[in-house]
Amino acid sequence: MEIGIDSFAAMLPDPATGKLPSGTDRMADLIAEVEVADRAGLDVFGIGEHHRAEFLDSAPAVILAAAAARTSQIRLTSAVTVLSAADPVRVFQEFATLDLIAKGRAEIVVGRGSFGEAFPLFGLDTRAYDDLFAEKLDLFLKLGETTNLTWEGRFRPALSGQGVFPRPHQPRLPLWIGVGGTPQSFARAGALGLPLMVAIIGGSFERFRPLVDLYREAGARAGHDPEKLAVGVHAMGFVGETDAAAGDAFFPGWAHLTAKIGRERGWSPPTRRQFEQMAGPQGAFLIGDPKTVAAKMLHASEALGGVSRITFQMSTASLETAAMKRSIELLGTEVAPIVRAAGANP
């Protein structure tokens, strides 16, 4: 099993003063976190994409390129790129450039996005939400196959053999499909034979098993090799010296962001009790000491019929800079050996 970190470069206020850190300082801390993950032997580090005041990740390829220059082993990916609201040609060029800087360590996770801000920002109609993604995914995949492409669609000017440069270091950029809970998205990824990254930010891992089965069934019907139908999980996670310390470091930032987004979506305010349930044995938060977290990762893999990658969303603990770095170290040096020794490899 590959193990990694995902970050949204969250900007969180100091709980005592209410003041935000400077964007410069937060970005410096984020790059330092990627360096720690690289030294700790983790497999992958992902940067999300949002166009909101509370996150600094509107240009993930730029952040990943800075991280590439400061690391040597860890793979670098988006988490996710909102392809529906982007130009696939430009996205391909950005990640091909990243791949050259990283010497073949770049990947990309593409999805439709869980926030809608990017669509009006770039002059797109949200009513075409799924059609935009399907067409742009088709173009992006074809760009990986040929340098000079002839292509025509509804939402982007046609290509008539123009060259798309640069080409990546790898023969083909690894691409995952990021999904939430929409059955059609799982089925589409399976039909295309593409690796699946499932965002599980609440509930239980078992709840997603029927959707993962749908993905595998769609892949089998399309004739894809079951061994290539990889499943990854993106989950809230944090590792501390003790279960209590991990929860205390993660909860304040999680509660702040969840409450803010919840007010926009009509959710009830989050409580510590809800958090503890999600961090407990039946919940989908991977939060606790190394043994607790390793056990929950193995449980997640079993519940979903085997997973190839788990990435931890740690951004909401970003105020605790030292705790963040220590958590990343613990994940790489104590949690990962337990999981790998248990044989949870794809």
N, C-alpha and C positions, 0 to 999 in steps of 0.2 A: 504494500500500500504506500502510495506517495502521500507525504504530509507537508502541509504548507500553511501560509498566512494569507489572508485577504485584508486589505485596508481600504477604507473610504476617505482617508485623510481628514477625519472628523475634527471640527473646531468646537471645542467644548469650553464653557465658561468655568472659571475657578469657582468652586462651590462656596468659598468664603467671601470673595469679593465680587463675583458675578462678571469679572472681566475676562475677555477672550485673550488667548495668547496671540502674538503676532503671526501672520501667515509665514513669514520668513523662519521663525523659530520652529513652528509646527512642521514645516517642510524639512528642515534640517533634522529634526527628530525622526521623521518618517524614513529618510534615507539611512539614518543610523540604524533603524530597526531592520531594514533590509540587509545591512551589513552583518548585524548580529545573527539573523536567520541564515545567512550564507556560512558564517563561521560555525554555527551550531549543526550544520549538516542537513538542514531542511531542504526539501525538494523543489519548492515553488513559492513565489511571492506574487500576489495579484493586487492590482490597483483598480478600483471601481471607476465608474463614470457618473457624475451627477452635475447638475447645473443649478445648485442651491447654495445659499450663503453659509450653511453649516458644514460644507465639505469643500476641500481644495482639489478635487480630482477631476476637474472638467477636461483636462488634457492628459489622460493616463500614459500615453506613449512618451510624453516628455519626461514625466516622473520616472518611468521605467528605464528610459535611456540614461538618466542621471544615475540610477541604481546600477545599471549595467557597467558603467565605468568604475564603480566602486566594489564590484563583486566578481567572482570567478567561476562559481559552480552552480549556483541556484538558478532555476528556470524562472523567467519573468513573463507575466501574463496580465491581460486585462481581466476585470472581474465585476461587471461585464462591460464590453463596448456596446453602446446603444446603436446598433447598426441601422435600425429603422430610421433614425434621425441624422444619419451621416452619409457621406458620399463613399461608397465602397472602394472606389479607385484611390481616394485620398487615404482612407484607412489602411488599405493594402500597402501603399507607399510608406506610411508611417511605421507600420509594424515590420516591413521588410528592412527599413533603415535601422530600426531597433535590433533586428536580428543580426545585421552586420556589426553593429556596435557590440552586441552581446556574444558574437561569434557562435551563433546557432543556438542560443538559449531562449529565444522568444517564442511565445505562444499567444493565442487570442481566444477569449471566450466571448461569443456574440449573443445578444439577446434583444428583446423588444423594449426592455426597461420597465421598472416598476413605478417610476415617476414620469409625469407628463411634461415637465418644463422644457425639455429639449425640442419638442415639436413646434410650439409657437415661436421659440427662439430662432429656429432655422426655417420658419415659414412653411411648416408641414401640417397637414390636416390629420388630426387624431382619429378621424373616422376611417382612415385608411391604415390604421395601426398595424394590422396583421398583413395586409397586402404589401405594404412598404417593406416589412421585414422579409417576407418570402421572396420578393423580387431582388432585394439587395443582397440577400444571402446567396441567391443563384448567381448573381454577378460576381460576388466575392470568391465563391468557389471556382468559377471559371477563370478568374484572374490568376489563381494559383496553378492552373493547368497550362496557360499559354501567355507569352509576352505580348503578342499582337492579337487583339481580340476583336471579332466582329460580333456585336450584341445590340439588341434593342429591347426596351421595356417601356413601361408607362410613366415612370416617375423620374427618370434620369435621361439626359440626352444620349442618343445612341453612340456606340463606338463602331468605327469602320476601319479597324485594323491598326489603330494607333498603338504605339509601344507604351507599356506601363513599366516604369523603372523607379527605383532599382529593384532588382530581384533579390530575394532573401538569401542568407548564407545556407540555410537548409534547403534541400530539394523542394520541400513544401512546408509552409507554416502550419504547425499543429493548430487545429481549430476545434473548439468545443462549443456546444449549444447550451447556453444558460437558460434554465426554465424555473418557473415557480410552481403553480398548481394547475395549469391548464392542460387537460388531456391532449388536445390537438398538438400542443408543443412537444409533448413526449412522443407522440406518434410520428410527427414530422422528423424529429431527430433520428428515430429508429429507421424510418423509411430511407433516409439519406445515409444511414450507416455512420453517423457522426457521434463522437463521444458526448456524453450527457453530463452537465453540471447542474445539480439540483440544489436550489436555495431552500434550506429547511431552517426557518428562523422562529419556529414555534411548533406547538403540538408535539407529536411523537414521530419517531422514524418509521414506525409500523404503518402510520397513516399514509405514507408515500409508497408503500410496496405495490399496491395495485397500479399506480401510475408508472413505476419502474418496470413492472411486468408488461404493461402496455407498450412501453418503449422497446423492450426485448422482443415481444411478439411481432411488432411492426417491422423490426429489423430482420427477423427470421423470415417473415412473409416476403420481404424484398430481396431475400437471398444473401444477406450479409453474414459474414463469419461471426458467430456468437462471441468468439474471443476478442473481436475488435469492437464490440458494443460496450465500451467502458462506461462506468457510472462513477461520477464524483459527487461529493457532498460539500456544500458550503454551509457552515453552521456557526452560530454564536459560540465562542469558546475562549477560555482563559485558564492558564495553569498557575497555581500558586504553591507556596510551601505547604499549605493546608487547605482543606476545602473552604473553611471560613475566610481565610485570607484572600483566596481567589474570588469569592463572592463579593467581599467588601471592596476589592479593587475594581471589579467590573460593574457592580450595580449602579453607582451614581450616574455614570455617563450613559448607561443603557436606559435608565429611567428618564433622564433628561431628553434624550433623542426620541424615545418611544412616546413620551408625553407630547412632545412638540408635533411629531408626525401624526399621532393619534388625534390631536385636536383638529387637524385638517381633514381627517377621514372619519370622524365621528366615533372614535374608540373611547372606551372608559379609561381613566388614568391608570397607569400601571402601579402595582403594589409590590412590596417586598415579598409578600406571601406568594403572589403569582411567580415572581422571579425564582423563589426557592423551589417551587413545584417544577419549573422548567429545568432547573439545575439538578433536580433529584433524579432518582433512578429511571423514572418513566418519561422524563422530559427530554427535549432535543438540544438542550444547552450542554456543551462539553466544557464544564466549569468545575474545577476542583484541584486536588493535588495530583501528582503524576499517575499514581495507581488508579485513582478514580477516573481520570480522563481517559487513560488507556483502556480501561474496562468499558467505558461508554463508547469509545470508538469501535471496539471489537463488536459490541452489541449493535451498533449502527450498521456495520457491515453485514452481520448476520441477518438483521431485520430486513435489509434491502436485497438479500440474495447475493451479496458480495459487492464491494466497492473498490475502485482502483485508486481513488484519491479523496482525501478529506482536507479541506482548508478551513482555517479558523478565522472568523470575523472578530478581531480584537479591538477595532477602532474606538469603541466606546470607553475603553480603559486608558485612552491616550494621555489623560491628565497625569496619570501615575507613570511618568517616564521610566523611572528605575524599575518599577514593577512590570512594565511592558517588556523591557529588555530581558529581565529575569524570566518572565513567562516564556518568551521565545527561546531562551536558552534551555529551560526545563523541557519544553516541547521537543526540542531537537536532541537533547542529551539524555533525557530520562523517559519521556513518554514514547518516543519513536522506537527505541530499542525493545521496549516491552511489546509494542504492537507488532514489530517485525519478527520478534522471536516467537510470537504466537502463530506465525505463518499466514498473516493477513496480507499476502501478496497477490496481485492480480494473476 
